[in-house]
């Protein structure tokens, strides 16, 4: 009989090689399914085999996860990972049926994303411009990063994955690779173009000079549009720290990371009259339903403005 962990590893390879999922997504699946394997081993008192999987075991695993205090978003993700795995087992003939098809988890809590106001964005960018005007290379980079995140609504992974050849400063577009390896070309505005041009011509060479000639990954660094400390490609954690530091003192609830700028860009586009499907294409959403959350944000902002400003509210 096949070890469960062996089939988990083959499934992860399928996600990576056949479906083209990002390393981040594959790691999330791996974390969930490793937890499932550990639970199955504890229940069986031995290394589990794939034949041990059944609906009762999956439901017991989710119940134990609930009792351990995991958030509903984590429970929903675990259930989704398990269903994807059991479906693959069935489709590849490793099991005789899909034992996870009826697995359910608590619905994830629904929160509207954090969105900055236009004055907040203006103030944030002004502060970055003041710093960049000192000529300090990292300040020029930070301004270019935030201008592109807000100007194009990119995911942070798309931003750090951008290469020099992907940015067209004449056409004001950037080519990015999104979820599932899908490429799209996204526009950005003149302020972003100016910040990107100053970064690549005046500041990036100072970072590129830090790259050694014989180190691992030098080719990747030479291609990368944004560079971090040591001359390597800028990482997602560095961008998270940058944006979180900028948003920490601003009023508003919700996560204070790069995704807040993506949410803000989408909402401001809809506030300005952009077509929903155009925003969907800009953001790289596979489903229009995902983009529609921003219409709810716009509506809520309108209600709040009404309650605050109208004398008969």
Beta strands, then each sheet from edge to edge (+ up, - down):
strand 1: 167-168
strand 2: 173-177
strand 3: 183-187
sheet 1: 1+ 2- 3+
end
